Amino acid sequence: MIDPIQREEAIHGARWETFHGGYFSDPAVAAPLIAKILEYAGASRADAIVDLGGGTGYLLSRLRANGLGTGVSLIDLDDSERQLEAAGKSGLTCVRAAVDQFSRHNLSPGDRRFLFMMRSVLHYFGENGLSSTLQHLRAQARPGEFFIHQTASFQNGPDADFMNALYQLMQTRKWYPTVDATKAALIRAGWRVLDVLPGPALPLLSSDLGARYGLDQGTLQEISRTMFREHPVKAGVFEKQGDDFCAFLHYWIYVCTPA
Ligand SMILES: C[S@@+](CC[C@H](N)C(=O)[O-])C[C@H]1O[C@@H](n2cnc3c(N)ncnc32)[C@H](O)[C@@H]1O
C-alpha cells in the first residue's frame, strides 16, 4: 500500500485549506480545540506548542491570532514537504519528522516545557499502529505537560465499523476507533485522560474522497453502490446526496497528561 502522505499529496499545500468544504481552515470549527489549548497552555506555563501533523499550520496561526506566540514557540511537526512549505510562509517554525518517531530533543534547544497538540492524525497509523504511536508520544512527554488532540472517533461501535468499511474499500490503512477504545488505548499507553468533549463533525463527500485518494469514477461508483447496499442511510452518519454519498467523520477532543 502506498505511503498515506504520498497518496494524498495532491491535496496538500495551498489546496488543503479549501478542501473538504474548508473544514480545516474554519475558525468556528477550530474554536473548541483552540479554547482548550489556550486554557491549558496558560495553566501549564508551556513555552513551546508543538502541533503534531500540523499540516499547513492553520491551528498554530489561530493560536497566534488569539494572542499566543509571544514568549511561546509555535512548532509545526509534519512529514509532508508540501504542507510544511505552506506553513513556513506563515512564519511558523517547521520540523519535518514523523509523529511516531520524532524525539523531543530535536524540536527545540534547551529544557523547554511543551504542550503537544494534534488534530485529525491518529487514524493515519491504522488499527495496529494506534497503541505504539500513543506510547511513543507518551515517551516524549514529561510530567506536568499536556497532549490535547482532536481525533476522529465514534460514540458507538456500528458507526465506527461503517467508517472503517468505507476506508477499507478505498484501500487506505486509516482506521477509526470508538471513543471508549481511544480512551482505553490512551490509558494503556500511560496517559491520564482529563477531559473528553465533542468536536465538529466533518462531512466527507464521495467526490472529495475520490479526489483525495485518487479513485477513478468507476471505482468510486462501485464503492458508492457497495456502501448503499450494505449500510443503512442514517442522518449525521451516512446520507445520500444525488448520486453521491456524504459520510460524517465524528471528532472528539481528548485532554491528556502523563499518568
Ligand atoms: C488530516 S491532515 C490534518 C492537518 C492539521 N492537523 C489540521 O488539522 O489542519 C493530517 C496531517 O498529518 C500529517 N501526517 C500524517 N501522517 C503523519 C506522520 N506519520 N508523521 C507526521 N505527519 C503526518 C499529514 O501530512 C497531514 O498534514
PDBQT file of the ligand as one rigid body, heavy atoms in Angstrom, charges set to zero:
ROOT
HETATM    1  C1  LIG A 301      -5.876  15.461   8.040  1.00  0.00    +0.000 C 
HETATM    2  S1  LIG A 301      -4.390  16.376   7.956  1.00  0.00    +0.000 S 
HETATM    3  C2  LIG A 301      -4.593  17.455   9.368  1.00  0.00    +0.000 C 
HETATM    4  C3  LIG A 301      -3.692  18.670   9.324  1.00  0.00    +0.000 C 
HETATM    5  C4  LIG A 301      -3.811  19.586  10.549  1.00  0.00    +0.000 C 
HETATM    6  N1  LIG A 301      -3.627  18.875  11.773  1.00  0.00    +0.000 N 
HETATM    7  C5  LIG A 301      -5.147  20.277  10.559  1.00  0.00    +0.000 C 
HETATM    8  O1  LIG A 301      -5.974  19.994  11.401  1.00  0.00    +0.000 OA
HETATM    9  O2  LIG A 301      -5.361  21.115   9.649  1.00  0.00    +0.000 OA
HETATM   10  C6  LIG A 301      -3.209  15.225   8.551  1.00  0.00    +0.000 C 
HETATM   11  C7  LIG A 301      -1.793  15.761   8.563  1.00  0.00    +0.000 C 
HETATM   12  O3  LIG A 301      -0.966  14.798   9.228  1.00  0.00    +0.000 OA
HETATM   13  C8  LIG A 301       0.229  14.644   8.507  1.00  0.00    +0.000 C 
HETATM   14  N2  LIG A 301       0.737  13.294   8.807  1.00  0.00    +0.000 N 
HETATM   15  C9  LIG A 301       0.139  12.110   8.541  1.00  0.00    +0.000 A 
HETATM   16  N3  LIG A 301       0.877  11.090   8.997  1.00  0.00    +0.000 NA
HETATM   17  C10 LIG A 301       1.975  11.639   9.568  1.00  0.00    +0.000 A 
HETATM   18  C11 LIG A 301       3.122  11.101  10.210  1.00  0.00    +0.000 A 
HETATM   19  N4  LIG A 301       3.282   9.785  10.366  1.00  0.00    +0.000 N 
HETATM   20  N5  LIG A 301       4.062  11.954  10.673  1.00  0.00    +0.000 NA
HETATM   21  C12 LIG A 301       3.929  13.295  10.515  1.00  0.00    +0.000 A 
HETATM   22  N6  LIG A 301       2.855  13.857   9.909  1.00  0.00    +0.000 NA
HETATM   23  C13 LIG A 301       1.901  13.040   9.447  1.00  0.00    +0.000 A 
HETATM   24  C14 LIG A 301      -0.146  14.862   7.065  1.00  0.00    +0.000 C 
HETATM   25  O4  LIG A 301       0.966  15.235   6.281  1.00  0.00    +0.000 OA
HETATM   26  C15 LIG A 301      -1.178  15.985   7.194  1.00  0.00    +0.000 C 
HETATM   27  O5  LIG A 301      -0.600  17.248   7.148  1.00  0.00    +0.000 OA
ENDROOT
TORSDOF 0
